[in-house]
């Protein structure tokens, strides 16, 4: 099942794979732990800093 959400808490808790997209392109993907604890791309780091 694919769920599109802007609710980061929901994505972190219920997903087993998370994709981070910007302008229709996948910038990063991985487990919730990878995405939220060890982001790689600067765009994702900036986004998480603003919303979490």
Secondary structure, 3 states (H helix, E strand, C coil): CCCCCCCHHHHHHHCCCEEEEECCEEEEEECHHHHHHCCCCHHHHHHHHHHC
